[in-house]
Amino acid sequence: GKGEETFLMLMLDGRFNLLAKTLFSDNKVNKVTAAIPEIVDAINVHKPTFAIIVHNHPSGDASPSEFDDFATVKINFLCELHGVNLIDHMIISKNGNYSYRNSNKLQEIKDKARINDVFSTIIKEN
């Protein structure tokens, strides 16, 4: 029911107990960014094993945008760098919901953008 997009990061321990939730908002109707330093700070403070990210689409359409996909790639990289397993990115709207995990899009992102593969490629090129 919010008029602007908000982004919530749920941080869980190894038994899937909630350690913390961090809310980000830019007060914009169609976009929310979670600054990399803020995400890293939250991970460093709470030291989760797992993370779930959730944001809303005030438009009512829960379909992910290219920006949502790119944000998922970035956040997954941040999580991997800190030993955290991103287990879902969910989009909530008044007309429905979307789960990157249930749609298999999260696994596709993880398969295409593994941090170790990126570093291996960089090392091989040099």
Disulfide bonds with the S-S distance in Angstrom:
none
